[in-house]
Amino acid sequence: MNLSFLFMAMGGLILTAPAISAPARASAPAADPVQIELSQQLDEERAERLESLVERFNSQQKNVHLKTVRRIDGDAPKQINLVSFVDHARFITDKVKFKPLHDVMREAKQPLDTSKLSPDLSHGLTDAKGRLYALPVAYSTPVLYYNKAAFRKAGLSPEKPPKSWVEAQEVAGKLADSGSRCPFTTSWPAWVLIDNMSAWNGAPVNDAKGNLAFNGLVQIKHVAMMATWHKSKYFSYFGRRDEADRRFANGECAMLTSTSSLNSALAENKSLEYGVSALPYHDDVQGSPRNTLADGASLWFANGMSPAETKAVAEFIHYIMGPEMQIDLTLSGSFLPITSVARAAASSKLLNENLAGLKVAYVELQGTVSSPTVRVAQDEKLRTIVEEELETVWANKKPAKEALDDAVSRGNAIMEPVQVAKVKRKK
């Protein structure tokens, strides 16, 4: 039974009941709740899910009222700001406008135990002392999705997805022979094909001096393979963001590399029978596979808040980090839980049936550590350069080596000194 509905009904009965004859007592008027705004740039579906979370928070508060607003680039930050991973670098550059998370909680006199947070979720969100200045809330890692019906049609076992890229090529060929017009596609190409492919196979993205170095043999080999696939109609390219997700969801494409958080949306499509597996790796690269990278949306907090606003924001942070909310976020969005308690609960037998991709994501993240300091997808200018150069390869205008060499050269030219310094400190 929906207890919250019952409580609302009971509240309605109390409000409409006849007044009793006891003399009325004067009471002090209740203080108006502190008004807090949360800015976001989500699509309609995700914005609705966020609104449901906010309404749930508001229903449990007397002194705080949270409202979501659409963020417009160039506007001053709101008290809380939901930032996608592709905008991290821009927010880090403007971090003078933001109050670090640890300062928000300290000023509000709220505890913040960061030891409970998984270290693979805090990359790029900590200062030199390891203190969080933003809260990771909707993180995931790339995985491989595959259409089981398409596999059966091609004479492939639906329970045996390809483990290596060589196997994936053989599978793509059989899918094409069986009539598939899109055996393979990918979303977020810079994030999947450069950042994560490099980490998964232990290939550096930057060198010890902080210079970009994702034009090594492993990366060249991989992009060259993708170019061959594209020419052979094994690989279809649909765009720089998540355009390919919809192509897989509607059954057009048989294999997709994309974020593990896509799993919750795919699970709602009852007509799609799909499987989830780890990213393929290059089995001729010593030490592969290693680990993939986690990234996603995080919460950033505005500077200049009043003490009352700071306390209200801390209440929301405490709410988000609670085990119940962490489990709900995992169930509804397939996001990686950020606390050890929530991870244990999400890994329990009770929840496993609903989270096909969670175990895969955990296995990928817990491999041999290979965490590049620079992440291409987090820097808008660098990501755009890489995507432009990759598109020249798909268009057969440049070979893989030339495109990656040009991407590294162009990227190093726009890398800010602060970024290079950060790389040197962490090495």
C-alpha positions, 0 to 999 in steps of 0.5 A: 500500500502507498503509505504516503498516499494514506498519510495525505488522505489522513491529512485531508480528513483532519483539515476537513473535520469539524472544529472541536469546542476547545478554545483556540490558542494563539500560535507563532506563525511558521517560518517560511521554508528556505528556498533553494534552486537546483539548475540542470540541463537534462532532456525531458525524460531525465528532467522528469525523473529529477523532478520526482526526486525533488518532490520526494525530498520536499515532502520530507522537509518543513524548513527547506523547499527545493525547486529545479530550474533550467540552466542557461549558459552564462547565468550565475550558478544556482545554490545547487548545480547538476553538471554532466561529465562533459561539462566538468572542465568548464566548471573546474575552470570557473570553480571560484564561483563555487563553494567546495562540498567539504566547506558546505558541510563544514559550515553547515556543521554536517558530517561528511565521511568521504571514506565511504565513497568509492575512489573510482568515483571521485576522479577530477572532483577532489583538491590536492588534499583529497577533499571533495569540491563536488558530489558524484551522484549519477556515475557509470562506466561503458559496457557492451550491449548486444541484441540477443535476437540478432545473435540468434538470427546470425547463428551466434549464441546469445549467451556468448558475447565477444570478449576481445575486439578480434572476436567482436569483428568475427561477430560483426561479420556474421551479423552483417551476413545475416542481414544486419545493417548496423552490426556495431555502433557506439555512443560518446565516441571520445569517452568510449573509444579513446578514454576508456579503450586506452585505460582498458588496455593500459595505453597512456592518454598523457605522458609524465610531462603532462603532454597528451599521448593518445596517439600510441600504437594501441590507440592507432590500432583501435581507431584503424580497426574501427575505420575498417569496420566503417568501410565494411558497414560493420560500424555505423556512426550516428553522432558525438553524444548518445544518438546511438543509444536509440538505434540500439533500443529500437533494434536497428543496431545489434551491438552498442558500446555505451554507458552502463546507466543506459541499462535502466531505460533499455529494461523498460523496453519489453520488446528488446531482448538484450545482454550486457557484457564487458567492453571488448579488449585487445587480447594481444596487448600485455596486461589487458584488460585492466579497468574502465573509468567511471564518470557522470553527473555531479552536484556543484554548489554556489559561492556566496550562499547565506548560512540558511541556504548553506544549511539547506543545501547540506540537508539535501546532500545528506538526503542524497547520500543516504543508503535508501536514496542511493539504492533508489538511484541505482534501481531507477537509473542504473547508476553506480552507488557512491557509498559502500553501504549502498553498493552492498545492498545493490549487490544483494541477491534481492536487487541483482535481478533488476541490475543486469549491468551492475556486476559487469560495471563493477568487474570492469572498474575493479581491474588493475588500476590504469587511471589517466590523469587527463580525460579527453571527454571531460574537456569540451575543447579537447573532446571536440578536437578528438571528435572532429579528427575521428570523424575525418577517419570515418569519412575516409579523409585521414588514416587513423595515425594522422588523425590521432597525431593531429588530435594530440598536436591540436590538443596540446596547443590548447591545454591550459598550464593549470591542467599540465601542472595538475598532471605533474603533481599527480604523477 
